[in-house]
Amino acid sequence: MTDNDDGAWFAAKTLGYGAGMPIAWQGWMLLAVMLGLPIGVVIALIPGHVGYAPVVVILSSLVFLPLVKAKTRGGWKWRNGRE
């Protein structure tokens, strides 16, 4: 998708800390799994306990954070938009 082939899956955020939008198909696939997995777990395993849904989403997101951090172009650091 970009002509800079550094193996990054996510762009760095322009403002703030963390990862921005996906820039490679692997990033889009990981984002789909990050969203689909907790939703599927909530629907399949705890249909009567919807109150647990935010807990499942947050805990499952924590599993993917190290990979997202490792695959973000330029790493995670505070950016103020002037770089």
TABEL-V354074 format. One record per pair of residues at least 12 apart in sequence whose C-alpha atoms are under 10 Angstrom apart, sorted by the first residue. I is the first residue (numbers start at 1). J is the second residue. D is the distance in whole Angstrom. If there is no record, write none. Layout:
# TABEL-V354074
i=I j=J d=D
i=I j=J d=D
This chain:
# TABEL-V354074
i=1 j=23 d=6
i=1 j=24 d=6
i=1 j=25 d=8
i=2 j=23 d=7
i=2 j=24 d=8
i=6 j=71 d=9
i=6 j=72 d=10
i=6 j=73 d=8
i=6 j=74 d=10
i=7 j=24 d=9
i=7 j=26 d=10
i=7 j=71 d=7
i=7 j=72 d=9
i=7 j=73 d=8
i=8 j=22 d=9
i=8 j=23 d=8
i=8 j=24 d=7
i=8 j=26 d=9
i=8 j=27 d=8
i=8 j=68 d=9
i=8 j=69 d=10
i=8 j=70 d=8
i=8 j=71 d=5
i=8 j=72 d=5
i=8 j=73 d=5
i=8 j=74 d=9
i=8 j=75 d=10
i=9 j=21 d=9
i=9 j=22 d=6
i=9 j=23 d=5
i=9 j=24 d=5
i=9 j=25 d=7
i=9 j=26 d=6
i=9 j=27 d=5
i=9 j=28 d=8
i=9 j=29 d=10
i=9 j=30 d=9
i=9 j=67 d=10
i=9 j=68 d=8
i=9 j=69 d=10
i=9 j=70 d=9
i=9 j=71 d=5
i=9 j=72 d=6
i=9 j=73 d=7
i=10 j=22 d=4
i=10 j=23 d=5
i=10 j=24 d=7
i=10 j=25 d=10
i=10 j=26 d=9
i=10 j=27 d=6
i=10 j=28 d=9
i=10 j=68 d=7
i=10 j=69 d=9
i=10 j=70 d=9
i=10 j=71 d=6
i=10 j=72 d=5
i=10 j=73 d=6
i=10 j=74 d=10
i=10 j=75 d=10
i=11 j=23 d=6
i=11 j=24 d=9
i=11 j=27 d=10
i=11 j=71 d=9
i=11 j=72 d=6
i=11 j=73 d=5
i=11 j=74 d=8
i=11 j=75 d=9
i=12 j=69 d=10
i=12 j=71 d=10
i=12 j=72 d=6
i=12 j=73 d=6
i=12 j=74 d=6
i=12 j=75 d=7
i=12 j=76 d=7
i=12 j=77 d=9
i=12 j=78 d=10
i=12 j=79 d=9
i=13 j=72 d=9
i=13 j=73 d=9
i=13 j=74 d=10
i=13 j=75 d=10
i=13 j=76 d=8
i=13 j=77 d=9
i=13 j=78 d=9
i=13 j=79 d=7
i=13 j=80 d=9
i=13 j=81 d=9
i=14 j=78 d=9
i=14 j=79 d=6
i=14 j=80 d=7
i=14 j=81 d=5
i=14 j=82 d=8
i=14 j=83 d=8
i=15 j=77 d=10
i=15 j=78 d=7
i=15 j=79 d=5
i=15 j=80 d=5
i=15 j=81 d=5
i=15 j=82 d=9
i=15 j=83 d=10
i=16 j=76 d=9
i=16 j=77 d=8
i=16 j=78 d=5
i=16 j=79 d=5
i=16 j=80 d=6
i=16 j=81 d=8
i=17 j=75 d=9
i=17 j=76 d=6
i=17 j=77 d=5
i=17 j=78 d=5
i=17 j=79 d=6
i=17 j=80 d=9
i=18 j=65 d=10
i=18 j=68 d=9
i=18 j=69 d=7
i=18 j=72 d=8
i=18 j=75 d=8
i=18 j=76 d=5
i=18 j=77 d=7
i=18 j=78 d=8
i=18 j=79 d=9
i=19 j=65 d=10
i=19 j=68 d=7
i=19 j=69 d=7
i=19 j=70 d=10
i=19 j=71 d=9
i=19 j=72 d=6
i=19 j=73 d=8
i=19 j=74 d=10
i=19 j=75 d=8
i=19 j=76 d=7
i=19 j=77 d=9
i=20 j=68 d=10
i=20 j=72 d=8
i=20 j=73 d=9
i=20 j=76 d=10
i=21 j=72 d=10
i=22 j=68 d=10
i=22 j=71 d=10
i=22 j=72 d=9
i=23 j=72 d=9
i=23 j=73 d=9
i=26 j=71 d=10
i=27 j=68 d=8
i=27 j=71 d=8
i=27 j=72 d=9
i=30 j=64 d=8
i=30 j=67 d=9
i=30 j=68 d=9
i=31 j=61 d=10
i=31 j=64 d=9
i=31 j=68 d=9
i=33 j=61 d=10
i=33 j=64 d=10
i=34 j=57 d=9
i=34 j=60 d=7
i=34 j=61 d=6
i=34 j=62 d=10
i=34 j=63 d=9
i=34 j=64 d=7
i=34 j=65 d=10
i=35 j=57 d=8
i=35 j=60 d=9
i=35 j=61 d=8
i=36 j=57 d=10
i=37 j=56 d=10
i=37 j=57 d=9
i=37 j=60 d=8
i=37 j=61 d=9
i=38 j=53 d=8
i=38 j=54 d=9
i=38 j=55 d=10
i=38 j=56 d=6
i=38 j=57 d=5
i=38 j=58 d=9
i=38 j=59 d=9
i=38 j=60 d=6
i=38 j=61 d=8
i=39 j=53 d=8
i=39 j=54 d=10
i=39 j=56 d=9
i=39 j=57 d=7
i=41 j=53 d=9
i=41 j=56 d=8
i=41 j=57 d=9
i=41 j=60 d=10
i=42 j=54 d=9
i=42 j=55 d=10
i=42 j=56 d=7
i=42 j=57 d=9
